[in-house]
Amino acid sequence: MFGDLLGNVEQQQKALDEKLKSIVIHESIDDGAVSIEMNAAQQVLNFKINPESIDSSDSEKLEDLLTILVNNALAKCEELKAKESEKMIKELMPSGLDGLTNMFG
């Protein structure tokens, strides 16, 4: 029983990893001055900087915007990963035990 469950967990984890790679997050800051495209597996896919919205002589502001932007996108990734992981755990639980997933938060 547990061997099958553990094997299924490994398969489900691989499936979860692939699903996270396919979920794309778009985040922007400062009215679109800087934007990022990242997948839920926390891989950066693209950055865009709108040169009309950024003063090229103000590198400190750009650095601050990038820091905030990346942190916001990573937070979204973590939230999505938690939701998808919870779904996976519920699918793995034998029927009648799926209520156990609510015990920890």
C-alpha positions, 0 to 999 in steps of 0.5 A: 500500500505505502509503496504504491503511495510513495511511487504515486507521490514521485509521479505527482511531484514530477507532474506538479513540477511540470505544471508549475513550469507551465503557469506564467505570471505577469507582474508589473510595477510603476504603471508598467515601467518595469515588468517581469514574466516568470513561471510558477517554478520561479524561472524568470522568462522575461524582463521588460523595461519601458524606456519612456517611463524610466530615467536612464540616469536614475539607476537606483530607482530602477534597481529598487523597482526591479527588487520590488518586482521580483519579490512580488512575482516570487510571492505569487509563485509561492502562493500558486505553488502552495495551492497546487501542492495542496491539490496534489495532496488531496488527490493522493489521500485515500478517500475518507482521509482527505480532511486530514489536509486541513489539520495543519492550517 
